[in-house]
Amino acid sequence: MDKEKVKQYLRLDYDDSLIDNFILISESYLKDAIDNFDKKIKNEQFEAKAEMVQLVLIQELYDNRNQAKKDSTDFSYVIRSMISQLQYWSE
């Protein structure tokens, strides 16, 4: 994922060193959550949806970077639903 695209999505006009780390974490998260990710990502529609999920994951990580774990919550229904769709993707 392109760092400039992430900065635009997060509406950042400065360079935050955490962004690179969040990009790596979100890529790893999706690869671990979705079987055959490397094969499925070659599909244009799958790639577009995966990119949107990745951006939302990055925003979640970025927005909650300073919060304590005691009140942590699950990802929203939309994120969980999109990850499930990507997991069960078939061509």
C-alpha positions as CSV (number, residue, x, y, z in Angstrom):
1,M,0.0,0.0,0.0
2,D,1.2,3.5,-0.9
3,K,2.1,5.7,2.1
4,E,0.7,8.8,0.4
5,K,-2.7,7.1,-0.2
6,V,-2.8,6.2,3.5
7,K,-1.9,9.8,4.5
8,Q,-4.6,11.1,2.3
9,Y,-7.2,8.6,3.7
10,L,-6.2,9.6,7.3
11,R,-6.2,13.3,6.2
12,L,-2.6,13.8,7.4
13,D,-0.5,16.6,5.9
14,Y,2.6,15.5,7.7
15,D,4.8,12.5,7.8
16,D,4.1,10.2,10.8
17,S,6.6,7.5,11.4
18,L,3.9,5.1,12.6
19,I,2.3,4.9,9.2
20,D,4.9,2.6,7.7
21,N,4.5,0.3,10.7
22,F,0.7,0.3,10.5
23,I,0.9,-0.5,6.7
24,L,3.0,-3.6,7.5
25,I,0.8,-4.7,10.4
26,S,-2.4,-4.3,8.3
27,E,-0.9,-6.3,5.4
28,S,0.2,-9.0,7.7
29,Y,-3.2,-9.1,9.4
30,L,-5.0,-9.6,6.1
31,K,-2.6,-12.2,4.9
32,D,-3.0,-14.2,8.2
33,A,-6.8,-13.7,8.2
34,I,-7.5,-14.8,4.6
35,D,-6.6,-18.1,3.1
36,N,-4.7,-18.0,-0.2
37,F,-4.4,-14.2,0.1
38,D,-1.4,-14.0,-2.4
39,K,-3.5,-15.9,-5.0
40,K,-6.7,-14.0,-4.4
41,I,-5.1,-10.5,-4.5
42,K,-4.5,-11.0,-8.2
43,N,-8.2,-10.4,-8.8
44,E,-9.0,-6.7,-9.3
45,Q,-12.2,-6.7,-7.4
46,F,-10.7,-8.6,-4.5
47,E,-7.7,-6.2,-4.5
48,A,-10.0,-3.2,-4.3
49,K,-11.9,-4.6,-1.4
50,A,-8.8,-5.7,0.4
51,E,-7.3,-2.2,0.0
52,M,-10.4,-0.6,1.5
53,V,-10.2,-3.0,4.5
54,Q,-6.5,-2.3,4.9
55,L,-7.2,1.4,5.0
56,V,-9.9,1.0,7.6
57,L,-7.6,-1.2,9.7
58,I,-4.8,1.4,9.5
59,Q,-7.2,4.1,10.5
60,E,-8.4,1.9,13.5
61,L,-4.7,1.4,14.5
62,Y,-3.9,5.0,14.1
63,D,-6.9,6.4,15.9
64,N,-6.5,4.0,18.8
65,R,-2.7,4.1,19.2
66,N,-2.8,5.8,22.6
67,Q,-5.6,3.9,24.2
68,A,-5.2,1.4,27.0
69,K,-6.1,-2.2,26.3
70,K,-8.6,-2.6,29.2
71,D,-11.5,-1.1,27.2
72,S,-10.6,-2.4,23.8
73,T,-13.4,-3.5,21.4
74,D,-13.7,-5.7,18.4
75,F,-13.5,-4.3,14.9
76,S,-16.8,-2.9,13.6
77,Y,-19.4,-5.2,11.9
78,V,-18.4,-3.7,8.5
79,I,-14.7,-4.6,8.9
80,R,-15.5,-8.1,10.1
81,S,-18.0,-8.6,7.3
82,M,-15.6,-7.5,4.6
83,I,-12.8,-9.7,6.0
84,S,-15.3,-12.7,5.9
85,Q,-16.1,-11.8,2.3
86,L,-12.5,-11.8,1.4
87,Q,-11.9,-15.0,3.3
88,Y,-14.6,-16.8,1.3
89,W,-13.9,-15.1,-2.0
90,S,-14.3,-17.3,-5.0
91,E,-13.9,-16.5,-8.7
